[in-house]
Amino acid sequence: MKARPFAYTRVSSLEAAIAAYAACEGEARYLAGGQSLLAALNLRLDAPDLLIDIAHVDALRGVERIGDELRIGALTRHAEVLASPLIAEHAPLLTKAAAFVAHPAIRNKGTMGGSLALADPASEFPACMLALNARLEIVSATGLRVVSADDFFKDLYETALEPGEILSAIRIPIFTAGQRFTFDELARRRGDYAIVGLAAQGAFTGERIDSIRLAFFSVAATPVRARAAEDVLRGKALDSAVIVEAQAALDADLEPSDDVHVSGASRLHLAKVMLKRSLLALQKQGGSLT
């Protein structure tokens, strides 16, 4: 199939992008990397009247440390996330997760902002935002607002973004001494969408878990914090009994449904297996970045 006819404009500033959206008399979409949008156009799952190309907006680029946060521009490509020394130092969970995203051809074009704005429930980066306690910058005609990752993902392909708004950057608390992280996913083939995945980061004092965020993906309409399991783990050292208790707590956290690939019961079982594997990985780190 081919996309329905549409108008196209390329802009070089956020102001121009927002103005073009407001001036469109029909449906408009912002185009960044296009790895999901162009496929949807060709399948006629989306049929806007106007595409606004924001790929050349310099204000959406760049990775920098600002105080105790790392700020990542929304146009940062997946491949740049994988290669960035700043991200590797200050948000190493993202570096590890980026290696699981699709294939090199897609990573070379796909953008961080595009992935988060699409909010595919099987995507790696939305879950990482929850695990990292990220904040997302959103720009509109009325100015800038900042939304926590916990409040950003609303439902299947639905986020806190309002019509005409642009996700401009991501702010992540910098990785500090005493923190540990892990990322894992199970897929039929490397690069396929995950059957189940988990992004986790926690703060430790010795072997005691002071705080931890467990974010599962491909288990629901959005990435999901396993809050009951987090409560089990908080304040305790990782041992076999605590891990079993945390696995059991997933019954309260996750309610995967059946789909054409796997049953909900199977997906919940796999999530428990992945949780144990990830907690053992955190246990082995001992405060290192291995």
URBELRA-V771695 format. One line per field, one symbol per residue. ss: DSSP state (@ for helix, = for strand, . for the rest). Layout:
BEGIN
ss = ???
END
This chain:
BEGIN
ss = ......====...@@@@@@@@@@....====.....@@@@@@.......====....@@@..====..=====...=@@@@@@.@@@@@@.@@@@@@@.....@@@@...=@@@@@@@.....@@@@@@@@...======..======@@@@===..==......========.....========.........==========..==========......==.@@@@@@@...=..@@@@@@@@@@@@@@..........@@@@@@@@@@@@@@@@@@@@@@.....
END
